[in-house]
Amino acid sequence: MKRSDFPEGFLFGTSTAAYQIEGAALEDGKGPSIWDDFCKIPGKIAGGDTGNVACDHYHRFESDLDIMRDLGIKNYRFSLSWPRILPYGVGAKNQKGVDFYHRLLEACHKRNIEPHVTMYHWDLPSALESRGGWTNRDTYHAFCDYADLITREFKDSVKHWMVLNEPFVFTAVGHFAGIHAPGRKGLRNFLPAAHHTTLAQAEGGRIARANAVKDAEIGTTFSCAYPTPYRDTAWNRKAVRRYDAVFNRFFLDPACGRGYPTEEMPSLKRIWKYARPGDEQKLAFDFDFIGVQNYIRDVVRFSPFQPVLWFKTIEPKKRVDRTTEMGWEIYPDSMYNLLLQFAEYPEVKKIYVTESGAAFADTLNQGRVADLERQKYLQDYMDATLRASRVSSKIQGYFVWSFMDNFEWAEGYRPRFGLVYVDYPTQERYPKDSAFMYRDFLAGQEISAEGFGD
């Protein structure tokens, strides 16, 4: 596989998120976020880890970008930290926080790296959470003010904006299952959080469109999982449709003007309890692109013992041998099928794969990480993306998650997704063999699954 196999102008890059790499948790006026708070709760984060230091990117961004430049990576997706810019979520901006992002953006441009900026990647200011967070409609209004501030402040440096990262994950896992920050549970938390987030998704797009430079791209990103039936029965096929409505379409369909897909999921119709007159018309926005982020396939079966969803999934470890360190099945056709599913939406103009990657048990040996499994994984998923791009011209980009190992939310620092290995005690960086493979691919060389340097 070579870069020239992809369509002309196809974007390749890599991605990170502020809380996962920056550290400097309360430095230079930054306020606490829900993840700072969540990390303090015993048992919530594997190993008792926190993002207080993370990869210390706040202090090391120049050298990190040097590595990125040397690897030939020209597109960098990263997020802004809302509480670093607005420590209380609203009110006066923290100039030191704003200045940091100006320095980061300037450093990107100096190295000919194009910034792709995510407005919100899960780190809600604690001050807003104390008043209900996303379950409170005031947070939607606070987000709009934040979006207005940053799109004005950084308009001259940013031509690619992404409003939200994976709204289903931070609402469902953080407000229904309680596994992620802020640790809320149940439909009574999920439904208002989901509605206010959907409003913020569209209004954030409108604000960015109004403030950004004329040729800026405005998008947002969605997590998605490919469902297949456990057995090909009518009940299981219906379960698959319900799964798809919840996991893949619950935030995309409203953005496309189709409303919430509650016909398949009647139990979620209660979301309108949290709406106000005129909200239905506010849910849609004509995004320039959407970001697709797929890590898993799920095998789904009907279950009468799940009264809200009416389905359950079969754990990968019970049905396959090849999984990642996260226990996720490696199934490249999930990427292929989902890209084509979303490409069929006439409202979707363009699609980037804004995250794709895997965690494996990486070992640093005399300065080298021979991560053959990751090389194979990336080639398989890039090939799936290539095959999809040959079917639909809407598919126009692929970003590897992640540029470097980082704080992996509730899993702490054990899973390593990075192209670059981070030795956390010393904060030394070591590009893995997968990083060199990616470098060679970006430079136009043909790559193979045999492993770099072997």
SEPAFI-56252 format. One line per 2 residues: for each residue y, z, x of C-alpha. Coordinates in nm, 2 decimals. Last residue first. Layout:
BEGIN
Y/Z/X | ...
***
This chain:
BEGIN
-0.64/1.03/1.28 | -0.26/1.02/1.32
-0.18/0.99/0.95 | -0.49/1.01/0.72
-0.75/0.76/0.62 | -0.60/0.71/0.28
-0.40/0.41/0.39 | -0.04/0.32/0.46
0.13/-0.01/0.52 | 0.46/0.01/0.70
0.79/-0.06/0.53 | 1.00/0.22/0.68
0.96/0.41/0.36 | 0.58/0.40/0.40
0.61/0.52/0.76 | 0.83/0.81/0.66
0.59/0.89/0.37 | 0.30/0.90/0.62
0.50/1.12/0.85 | 0.58/1.36/0.56
0.21/1.36/0.47 | 0.12/1.45/0.82
0.33/1.77/0.77 | 0.69/1.81/0.89
0.72/2.15/1.05 | 1.01/2.38/0.97
1.07/2.72/1.13 | 1.18/2.99/0.89
1.03/3.25/1.13 | 0.85/3.47/0.88
0.84/3.19/0.62 | 0.67/2.92/0.83
0.79/2.63/0.61 | 0.57/2.32/0.61
0.76/2.00/0.53 | 0.62/1.75/0.28
0.61/2.05/0.05 | 0.38/2.17/-0.23
0.26/2.49/-0.07 | 0.11/2.73/-0.32
0.11/3.09/-0.18 | 0.48/3.15/-0.18
0.52/3.31/-0.53 | 0.29/3.20/-0.81
0.53/3.31/-1.08 | 0.79/3.06/-0.95
0.67/2.85/-0.66 | 0.91/2.98/-0.39
0.91/2.69/-0.14 | 0.73/2.45/0.08
0.95/2.15/0.17 | 1.07/1.82/0.02
0.87/1.89/-0.29 | 0.78/1.72/-0.51
0.80/1.36/-0.42 | 1.05/1.14/-0.61
0.94/0.80/-0.75 | 1.17/0.54/-0.90
1.22/0.23/-1.12 | 0.98/0.22/-1.42
1.17/0.03/-1.69 | 1.02/-0.30/-1.56
0.70/-0.22/-1.75 | 0.35/-0.35/-1.68
0.40/-0.40/-1.30 | 0.58/-0.07/-1.29
0.27/0.10/-1.44 | 0.06/-0.02/-1.15
0.31/0.10/-0.90 | 0.33/0.44/-1.06
-0.05/0.47/-1.05 | -0.03/0.36/-0.69
0.23/0.63/-0.62 | -0.01/0.87/-0.78
-0.31/0.77/-0.57 | -0.10/0.75/-0.25
0.05/1.09/-0.31 | -0.29/1.25/-0.37
-0.45/1.08/-0.06 | -0.17/1.21/0.16
-0.19/1.55/0.00 | -0.57/1.57/0.07
-0.52/1.46/0.43 | -0.29/1.75/0.50
-0.31/1.77/0.88 | -0.04/2.03/0.94
0.07/2.02/1.30 | 0.26/2.27/1.52
-0.04/2.40/1.70 | -0.24/2.43/1.38
-0.05/2.51/1.06 | -0.29/2.52/0.77
-0.23/2.38/0.42 | -0.44/2.50/0.13
-0.32/2.24/-0.11 | -0.03/2.21/-0.35
0.04/1.88/-0.52 | 0.31/1.62/-0.58
0.52/1.42/-0.83 | 0.87/1.50/-0.95
1.15/1.27/-1.07 | 0.92/0.98/-1.17
1.21/0.76/-1.27 | 1.23/0.58/-1.60
1.49/0.34/-1.74 | 1.62/0.24/-2.08
1.44/0.47/-2.31 | 1.56/0.41/-2.67
1.30/0.13/-2.72 | 1.03/0.39/-2.65
0.73/0.19/-2.51 | 0.83/0.30/-2.16
0.74/0.66/-2.26 | 0.37/0.57/-2.32
0.36/0.34/-2.02 | 0.47/0.62/-1.79
0.23/0.86/-1.96 | -0.07/0.63/-1.91
0.00/0.57/-1.54 | 0.07/0.93/-1.46
-0.24/1.05/-1.64 | -0.43/0.77/-1.46
-0.38/0.96/-1.13 | -0.62/1.24/-1.24
-0.63/1.53/-0.99 | -0.70/1.83/-1.21
-0.48/2.13/-1.17 | -0.62/2.46/-1.03
-0.29/2.53/-0.86 | -0.45/2.47/-0.51
-0.52/2.12/-0.64 | -0.84/2.02/-0.83
-1.15/1.81/-0.76 | -1.46/1.96/-0.91
-1.41/1.88/-1.27 | -1.52/2.03/-1.61
-1.50/2.41/-1.61 | -1.25/2.43/-1.33
-1.02/2.20/-1.53 | -0.99/2.45/-1.82
-1.06/2.30/-2.16 | -0.76/2.30/-2.38
-0.70/2.45/-2.72 | -0.60/2.32/-3.06
-0.46/2.45/-3.39 | -0.11/2.50/-3.24
0.02/2.80/-3.44 | -0.31/2.94/-3.58
-0.52/2.90/-3.26 | -0.86/3.02/-3.38
-0.92/2.70/-3.59 | -0.96/2.51/-3.26
-0.95/2.13/-3.22 | -1.02/2.01/-2.87
-0.81/1.90/-2.59 | -0.88/1.78/-2.23
-0.56/1.82/-2.04 | -0.43/1.59/-1.77
-0.20/1.75/-1.52 | 0.10/1.71/-1.28
0.34/1.48/-1.46 | 0.71/1.48/-1.42
0.90/1.20/-1.60 | 1.28/1.16/-1.55
1.47/0.98/-1.82 | 1.73/0.71/-1.77
2.07/0.60/-1.89 | 2.06/0.86/-2.16
2.18/0.77/-2.51 | 2.22/1.11/-2.66
2.06/1.27/-2.97 | 2.05/1.63/-3.08
2.41/1.63/-3.22 | 2.33/1.45/-3.54
2.07/1.71/-3.64 | 2.32/1.99/-3.56
2.57/1.88/-3.82 | 2.52/2.19/-4.04
2.38/2.47/-3.83 | 2.03/2.51/-3.69
1.83/2.82/-3.62 | 1.62/2.80/-3.94
1.56/2.44/-3.84 | 1.31/2.55/-3.58
1.09/2.67/-3.87 | 0.95/2.32/-3.87
0.74/2.43/-3.58 | 0.44/2.53/-3.79
0.43/2.18/-3.93 | 0.32/2.04/-3.59
0.23/1.67/-3.64 | 0.52/1.62/-3.89
0.73/1.84/-3.66 | 0.81/1.58/-3.41
1.18/1.70/-3.37 | 1.43/1.44/-3.45
1.40/1.06/-3.38 | 1.74/1.02/-3.22
1.61/0.95/-2.87 | 1.72/1.29/-2.75
1.53/1.44/-3.05 | 1.21/1.26/-2.95
1.23/1.37/-2.58 | 1.25/1.74/-2.64
0.93/1.79/-2.85 | 0.77/1.47/-2.72
0.54/1.56/-2.44 | 0.39/1.91/-2.47
0.44/1.96/-2.85 | 0.40/1.62/-3.00
0.13/1.52/-2.75 | -0.07/1.84/-2.83
-0.05/1.77/-3.20 | -0.17/1.41/-3.14
-0.45/1.53/-2.92 | -0.56/1.78/-3.19
-0.57/1.50/-3.44 | -0.80/1.31/-3.21
-1.01/1.63/-3.18 | -1.05/1.66/-3.56
-1.13/1.29/-3.60 | -1.40/1.31/-3.33
-1.41/1.15/-2.98 | -1.52/1.46/-2.79
-1.30/1.67/-2.57 | -1.01/1.45/-2.66
-0.76/1.33/-2.40 | -0.42/1.47/-2.34
-0.18/1.35/-2.06 | 0.07/1.61/-1.96
0.45/1.59/-1.96 | 0.75/1.76/-1.81
1.07/1.60/-1.90 | 1.39/1.52/-1.70
1.75/1.43/-1.79 | 1.97/1.13/-1.73
2.32/1.02/-1.67 | 2.38/0.74/-1.42
2.73/0.71/-1.27 | 2.91/0.37/-1.27
3.22/0.49/-1.45 | 3.26/0.81/-1.25
3.16/1.12/-1.42 | 3.37/1.32/-1.68
3.29/1.16/-2.02 | 2.93/1.06/-1.94
2.87/1.41/-1.80 | 3.00/1.57/-2.11
2.79/1.35/-2.34 | 2.48/1.42/-2.13
2.54/1.79/-2.14 | 2.58/1.76/-2.52
2.24/1.60/-2.55 | 2.05/1.85/-2.33
2.26/2.15/-2.46 | 2.16/2.08/-2.82
1.80/2.05/-2.71 | 1.83/2.38/-2.53
1.98/2.56/-2.83 | 1.69/2.43/-3.04
1.42/2.53/-2.79 | 1.57/2.88/-2.73
1.59/2.93/-3.11 | 1.22/2.82/-3.15
1.08/3.00/-2.85 | 1.21/3.35/-2.92
1.08/3.40/-3.27 | 0.79/3.17/-3.18
0.65/3.44/-2.95 | 0.73/3.59/-2.61
1.02/3.66/-2.38 | 0.95/3.69/-2.00
1.29/3.58/-1.88 | 1.15/3.43/-1.66
0.81/3.28/-1.65 | 0.48/3.40/-1.80
0.63/3.51/-2.13 | 0.41/3.28/-2.33
0.67/3.18/-2.58 | 1.01/3.23/-2.42
0.95/3.16/-2.04 | 0.65/2.94/-2.06
0.77/2.76/-2.38 | 1.14/2.74/-2.31
1.13/2.70/-1.94 | 0.84/2.45/-1.96
0.96/2.25/-2.25 | 1.30/2.20/-2.10
1.16/2.03/-1.79 | 1.47/2.02/-1.57
1.79/1.97/-1.75 | 2.10/1.75/-1.73
2.02/1.51/-1.46 | 2.32/1.35/-1.29
2.33/1.05/-1.05 | 2.66/0.93/-0.92
2.77/1.25/-0.75 | 3.04/1.30/-0.48
3.36/1.20/-0.66 | 3.25/1.37/-0.98
3.18/1.70/-0.81 | 3.43/1.93/-0.98
3.46/1.74/-1.30 | 3.09/1.72/-1.36
3.06/2.08/-1.24 | 3.32/2.23/-1.48
3.22/2.03/-1.79 | 2.85/2.12/-1.74
2.94/2.49/-1.71 | 3.15/2.47/-2.03
2.87/2.30/-2.21 | 2.62/2.56/-2.07
2.84/2.84/-2.21 | 2.84/2.67/-2.55
2.46/2.65/-2.55 | 2.45/3.01/-2.42
2.65/3.12/-2.73 | 2.37/2.99/-2.95
2.17/3.30/-2.84 | 1.79/3.24/-2.79
1.88/3.07/-2.47 | 2.00/3.40/-2.32
2.01/3.69/-2.56 | 2.33/3.87/-2.46
2.17/4.02/-2.14 | 2.04/3.67/-2.07
2.40/3.54/-2.04 | 2.49/3.81/-1.78
2.16/3.73/-1.59 | 2.28/3.38/-1.52
2.01/3.12/-1.61 | 1.81/2.99/-1.31
1.58/2.74/-1.48 | 1.68/2.41/-1.31
2.01/2.33/-1.47 | 2.26/2.07/-1.36
2.02/1.85/-1.17 | 2.19/1.64/-0.90
2.06/1.32/-0.75 | 2.24/1.30/-0.41
2.22/0.98/-0.21 | 2.14/1.04/0.16
2.34/0.83/0.41 | 2.35/1.11/0.66
2.72/1.19/0.61 | 2.67/1.14/0.23
2.42/1.43/0.23 | 2.64/1.65/0.44
2.93/1.59/0.21 | 2.71/1.69/-0.09
2.60/2.01/0.08 | 2.95/2.10/0.19
3.08/2.05/-0.16 | 2.79/2.25/-0.29
2.88/2.54/-0.06 | 3.25/2.51/-0.16
3.16/2.57/-0.53 | 2.97/2.88/-0.44
3.26/3.01/-0.23 | 3.50/2.93/-0.51
3.31/3.14/-0.76 | 3.44/3.00/-1.09
3.63/3.21/-1.34 | 3.48/3.26/-1.68
3.13/3.19/-1.80 | 2.77/3.23/-1.67
2.87/3.57/-1.51 | 2.84/3.45/-1.15
2.97/3.10/-1.24 | 2.91/2.87/-0.94
2.63/3.07/-0.78 | 2.52/3.18/-1.12
2.47/2.81/-1.23 | 2.27/2.72/-0.92
2.30/2.34/-0.86 | 1.99/2.14/-0.85
1.84/1.90/-0.60 | 1.72/1.54/-0.60
1.75/1.36/-0.26 | 1.74/0.99/-0.22
1.75/0.82/0.12 | 1.44/0.97/0.29
1.40/0.80/0.63 | 1.20/1.09/0.78
1.48/1.15/1.03 | 1.73/1.18/0.74
1.52/1.44/0.57 | 1.48/1.64/0.89
1.86/1.62/0.95 | 1.90/1.73/0.59
1.71/2.05/0.66 | 1.92/2.10/0.98
2.24/2.09/0.77 | 2.09/2.29/0.48
2.00/2.59/0.70 | 2.23/2.86/0.57
2.18/2.81/0.20 | 1.84/2.66/0.27
1.71/3.01/0.36 | 1.37/2.88/0.26
1.32/3.17/0.00 | 1.55/3.45/0.11
1.60/3.65/-0.21 | 1.36/3.42/-0.40
1.11/3.70/-0.46 | 0.74/3.77/-0.38
0.55/4.07/-0.53 | 0.23/3.90/-0.40
0.21/3.69/-0.72 | 0.52/3.74/-0.93
0.52/3.92/-1.27 | 0.31/4.22/-1.15
0.60/4.47/-1.11 | 0.93/4.34/-1.26
1.18/4.28/-0.98 | 1.10/3.91/-0.96
1.21/3.88/-1.33 | 1.56/4.00/-1.25
1.62/3.75/-0.96 | 1.46/3.49/-1.18
1.69/3.57/-1.47 | 1.98/3.50/-1.24
2.20/3.73/-1.04 | 2.56/3.64/-0.95
2.67/3.46/-0.64 | 2.98/3.60/-0.47
2.92/3.49/-0.12 | 2.56/3.62/-0.11
2.36/3.76/-0.39 | 2.04/3.55/-0.37
2.12/3.40/-0.03 | 1.79/3.22/-0.08
1.83/2.84/-0.13 | 1.48/2.71/-0.16
1.32/2.79/-0.50 | 1.63/2.91/-0.67
1.81/2.58/-0.60 | 1.55/2.33/-0.69
1.39/2.06/-0.47 | 1.31/1.68/-0.49
1.22/1.38/-0.28 | 1.31/1.02/-0.27
1.20/0.66/-0.34 | 1.40/0.43/-0.56
1.28/0.08/-0.66 | 1.56/-0.17/-0.57
1.31/-0.46/-0.54 | 0.99/-0.39/-0.73
0.71/-0.21/-0.54 | 0.47/-0.39/-0.32
0.74/-0.40/-0.05 | 0.70/-0.03/0.00
0.35/-0.09/0.13 | 0.00/0.00/0.00
***
